[in-house]
């Protein structure tokens, strides 16, 4: 069986910063769907992490460790995440992800 790896970085406005094989869709209030260009055979493993300020700002020193991204749902065609701030409020934020599974 062949495996597919899709990775990407999504800007807080819902546009693609880097990566291919997916289309991000901003849902507002920190919600995002990521639709795979080629569906997986079954449910893939998805891991996501938030980028707090700016992709290349190495001098930024105010990141809160409670700022996070939560995987809400995943199936063979897409996944949904919610991003939030240090107080737990859903907020539009940059995030990165990796999805791995069989095709």
C-alpha positions in Angstrom: 0.0 0.0 0.0 1.3 3.5 -0.9 1.4 6.2 1.7 0.7 9.9 1.3 2.2 12.6 3.3 0.7 16.1 3.1 2.2 18.9 5.1 1.6 22.6 5.1 1.6 26.0 6.8 -1.6 28.0 6.9 -1.7 31.7 7.5 -4.3 33.1 10.0 -6.3 34.5 7.1 -6.7 31.0 5.7 -4.2 31.3 2.8 -1.4 28.8 2.2 2.0 29.9 3.5 3.8 26.7 2.3 3.0 23.2 1.2 0.9 21.6 -1.5 -1.8 19.0 -1.9 -4.4 20.8 0.2 -6.8 23.7 0.3 -7.3 25.6 3.5 -10.7 27.2 4.3 -11.0 29.7 7.1 -14.3 29.4 9.0 -13.8 32.4 11.3 -13.3 32.6 15.0 -10.2 30.4 14.9 -11.8 27.5 12.9 -10.2 26.1 9.7 -10.9 23.2 7.4 -8.1 21.7 5.4 -9.3 19.8 2.4 -6.9 17.2 0.9 -6.5 17.4 -2.9 -6.2 13.6 -3.1 -8.3 11.8 -0.4 -6.7 9.2 1.8 -8.0 5.6 1.7 -9.0 5.8 5.3 -8.6 8.3 8.1 -5.0 9.7 8.2 -3.0 10.7 11.3 -3.0 14.5 11.6 -0.7 16.5 13.8 -1.0 20.3 14.0 0.8 23.1 15.9 0.3 26.8 16.1 2.7 29.5 14.9 2.2 32.3 17.4 3.3 35.5 15.7 5.0 35.4 12.3 6.6 32.5 10.4 10.1 34.0 10.3 10.2 36.3 13.4 12.9 34.6 15.5 13.2 37.6 17.8 9.6 37.3 19.0 9.7 36.4 22.7 6.1 36.7 24.0 4.6 33.4 23.0 2.3 31.9 25.6 2.6 28.1 26.0 -1.2 27.9 26.3 -1.7 29.3 22.8 -2.6 26.1 20.9 -4.4 24.3 18.1 -6.9 21.6 18.6 -7.8 18.9 16.1 -11.6 19.0 16.0 -12.4 16.3 13.4 -10.7 14.3 10.6 -11.8 12.0 7.8 -10.3 10.7 4.6 -11.0 14.0 2.7 -10.3 16.8 5.2 -9.7 17.9 8.8 -10.9 20.7 11.0 -8.9 22.6 13.7 -9.5 25.4 16.1 -6.8 27.8 17.1 -6.8 29.9 20.2 -5.0 32.3 22.5 -3.5 31.9 26.0 -6.9 32.4 27.6 -8.6 29.6 25.7 -10.5 31.9 23.4 -10.7 30.8 19.7 -8.6 33.3 17.7 -7.4 33.2 14.1 -3.8 32.1 14.2 -1.1 30.6 11.9 -0.7 26.9 12.1 1.3 24.0 10.6 0.3 20.4 10.1 1.3 17.0 8.8 -1.2 14.3 7.6 0.0 10.8 6.9 -2.0 7.8 5.7 -2.6 5.2 3.0 -3.8 6.0 -0.5 
